[in-house]
Structure formats: C-alpha cells, structure tokens
Amino acid sequence: MKLTRKAALVMAAVPVIVFITPVGSANAHGYVSSPPSRAAQCAAGTVRDCGAPQWEPQSAEGPKGLKNCSGSRGDFEVLNDDNKGWQVTSTGTSLTIGWTFTARHRTRDYEYYIGNTRVHYVDVATPRRSTRCGTRST
C-alpha cells in the first residue's frame, strides 16, 4: 500500500489536535475534514454506499491505541475497506490537518499513525498558557 494511501487510511480514525484550553484539556469531538478522511468522504458523498459513516462521520472512534478506520464499530467497517475508491492526498514531508467539530468532550492526548509508525503526538493533559483552535502541522 502506498504511503499516501496509508496516510488517508489513518486520518479517518486517529486525531491530532482539536482544541486546547488554558486548563489543558481538549474539548471537541469531530473528524478530519482536510485533507478529507474516509469518514469525511462518506459524509460529503465523495464515496457512496458508506452506511452509518455518511450520517455520523465523527463517530468512528474506539479504544486507546486502536489503529483502524472503523473505530471497532461494526456499522463503520466500510471505512476499513481499502478497495472502496477512497481519494488520497499527496502530502510531501508535512501535513496540515483541518477538523469539523460536532460536540464537546474531554480527551487526554492525540496520536497520528501512518501504518504502525507514530508520526505525531499531542499531550493535551499538560496545561497550556494559551488557547488555540484549528489545525496542526505534522
């Protein structure tokens, strides 16, 4: 599988950074929308016949350390199908991630993987001096 295809696969399930508050907890729930993750491609209708992900792209989450696109949800298994016709994005050596936020909740940290290699980690449990929303380059 090409590296860009692996990156698209991973972006559907593993977040990087969403929202950092001054007290150090992330407070947002959503999905990667730029470049479009598999869940985002389902929601936008870019890839058809996705089932549940087209209505709830933000719900592809699972237990800590999980590295698949479905988040271990049976109704999201379509996100793990490498033959579905997903669009891939060439990234070069860096990547800026954009998010669509849908609900607020707390989280401890975010990890990005390409294949089985962790390429970025954000610890949001450590207090920050400022508030930052938006994207993160990795």
GIUR-V382938 format. One record per residue. N is the residue number from 1. RES is the residue in one letter. SS is DSSP state (H for helix, E for strand, - for the rest). PHI is phi as a letter, one per 30 degrees, with the letter a starting at -180 (none if undefined). Layout:
n,res,ss,phi
N,RES,SS,PHI
N,RES,SS,PHI
This chain:
n,res,ss,phi
1,M,-,none
2,K,-,d
3,L,H,e
4,T,H,d
5,R,H,d
6,K,H,d
7,A,H,d
8,A,H,d
9,L,H,d
10,V,H,d
11,M,H,d
12,A,-,d
13,A,-,c
14,V,-,c
15,P,-,d
16,V,-,c
17,I,-,b
18,V,-,c
19,F,E,a
20,I,E,c
21,T,-,c
22,P,-,e
23,V,-,d
24,G,-,i
25,S,-,c
26,A,E,d
27,N,E,b
28,A,E,a
29,H,E,b
30,G,E,a
31,Y,E,b
32,V,E,d
33,S,E,c
34,S,E,b
35,P,-,d
36,P,-,d
37,S,-,d
38,R,H,d
39,A,H,d
40,A,H,d
41,Q,H,d
42,C,H,d
43,A,H,d
44,A,H,d
45,G,-,i
46,T,-,d
47,V,-,c
48,R,-,c
49,D,-,h
50,C,-,c
51,G,H,i
52,A,H,e
53,P,H,e
54,Q,H,d
55,W,-,c
56,E,-,b
57,P,H,d
58,Q,H,d
59,S,H,c
60,A,-,d
61,E,-,b
62,G,-,b
63,P,-,d
64,K,-,e
65,G,-,j
66,L,-,d
67,K,-,b
68,N,-,c
69,C,-,d
70,S,-,d
71,G,-,i
72,S,-,i
73,R,-,c
74,G,H,e
75,D,H,d
76,F,H,c
77,E,H,e
78,V,H,e
79,L,H,d
80,N,H,d
81,D,-,d
82,D,-,d
83,N,-,c
84,K,-,d
85,G,-,j
86,W,-,d
87,Q,-,d
88,V,-,c
89,T,-,b
90,S,-,d
91,T,-,c
92,G,-,i
93,T,-,c
94,S,-,b
95,L,-,b
96,T,E,c
97,I,E,c
98,G,E,c
99,W,E,c
100,T,E,c
101,F,E,c
102,T,E,b
103,A,E,a
104,R,E,c
105,H,E,a
106,R,E,c
107,T,E,b
108,R,-,c
109,D,E,a
110,Y,E,b
111,E,E,b
112,Y,E,c
113,Y,E,b
114,I,E,c
115,G,-,i
116,N,-,c
117,T,E,c
118,R,E,d
119,V,E,c
120,H,E,a
121,Y,E,b
122,V,E,b
123,D,E,c
124,V,-,c
125,A,-,d
126,T,-,d
127,P,-,e
128,R,-,c
129,R,-,d
130,S,-,b
131,T,-,c
132,R,E,b
133,C,E,c
134,G,-,k
135,T,-,c
136,R,E,b
137,S,E,d
138,T,-,b
